[in-house]
């Protein structure tokens, strides 16, 4: 089954550009034009990913992002912020609010597609590759490859 993506932007040509490029790659795309509609769309459509602008009427993208990340039912949905707001403070607010990726306009549709594929690929890889955080604290994590490292014999746990 195709992954479903919700594209949210008040600029119709941006939504259409995102929609066409994602559909050409086989994704199912639904759209919304503001943060309020984004929240409704997530509840109704249950997307696998959201791509959302910041500056929109009724509810901005940061507010919608914060609401989605605060709700346990939607907190794990990856969200890409796609916006013209490129100041350091804006990018920081996006990360602080829970964005999984922050891209600025103008953007390259191929770059967006690459990031979407990476997010879905990472989800698939992580589905089978889990570990207990207590185990990680006991054993430690190798900085070079992220693998668990057992303590040397005689070292305290």
N, C-alpha and C positions, 0 to 999 in steps of 0.2 A: 504494500500500500504506500502511496506517495506521502511524503512528509508534508504537513500543512503549515503554511507560514502566513501570519497576519502582517500586512504592510499598512502602516499608519502614517499619513501625511495629509495636510490640508491643501497641498499643491497637487492638483490632479495629474499633471504631467510627470511628476516625480513618482507618484504611486503607479502610474501606468508603465513607466520605465522599469521600475523594480519588478512589477507584476509580469511584464512580458519576458524579461530576462530570466526570472525564476521559473516561469512556466516552460520556457524553452529547455530548461534543465530537468523538467519532469516534476517540479514541485506543484502542489495544490496551493493556490494563493487566494486569500480573502482580504478585503480591504476595509479601512475605516479612515475617517477624515479628521478626527480629533481624539483627545485623551479619553473623553467619556465614552465615545464609540469603541475605542480600543478595549476598555474594561468590559463593555457589553460583548464585544466580539470574542474576547478571550473566554468569557463565561459560556457563550453559545457555541463557538466553533472548536474550542479546546486545541489551539494551535501547538505545534511542536517548537515554534520559534516566533518571535515578534521582532519586526524591524520598524522603528518608530522615530519620528521627528520630535524636536523639542518645542519649537514655537508653533503652537496651534491654538485655535479658538476653543472656548468652553473649558478645556482642561489641557494644560501643557504636558509635554511628554515626560518631564521630570516628575510631576505629580502622579501621572499614571504609572510610571516606573516604580515609584515608591509604594504605591498601593498594591501593585502586582507582587512586589518582592516581600511585602509585609503579610500577605495572605498565604498561609501554608499550602493552600490548594494550587496556587500559581507561582510560588516562590522559585521553583526549579525550572520554570520556562526560561530558556535563554533569551536575552533581549539585546538587540543591536540598536544603539542610538545612531541615527543617520541625520545629521543636522548641519546647519550653517554656523551654529554657535561653536566657534573654534578657539575662544580665549581659554587660557589655562584654567581659570576659575570655573568655566563651563564644563570643561573636560573633567576636572576634579569632581564637580558636583555629580556628573554622570557616573563616575566610578563609585563615589560615595553612596549614591542612591541604588547601586546594584547592577549597573549595566555590565553585560558580559563583553561588550565591544563598543567602542565609540569611534565612528567614522564621520569625517566632515565633508560637507558639500563644497565645491563640486566633487563628485566621486566617480570612480571608474566602475562600471557595472561588473566587469570581470573580477575586480578586486573584491567586491561585495560577494559575488558567487563563490570565490575562493574561501572567504571567511565563513560563509554559510556551510559549505562542504566540510570545513575543518571542525566547526562546532558539532555537526552531526557525526562526523568520524570520531571525534573525541568522546561523544556520548556512547557510541557503540563500543569503543575500546574500554571505557570505564565501567561499562555494565558488567564485564567479566573480571575486571581488575580492581577489586576492592580489598581493603585491609582494615583491620581494627586499629583505631587511633592509639589505644593503650599499648598495642603491640609495637607500633611505630615509636612511641616514647621509650619503651623498654629496650628495643633493639637499635633505634636510630635510623636515620635515612641517609644514604650515600648521596652526597651533593652532586656527583658527576652524572648519575643516571636515575636517581630517585628510588632505587631499590632499598629494601630493608637490609640492615647490616646487624648481625648478631654481635653481642659484646664478646671481647676476647676472653678465653678461659681465665678465671680468677678475677676478672673485672666485676665490680658490683653492677647489678641490673640497673 
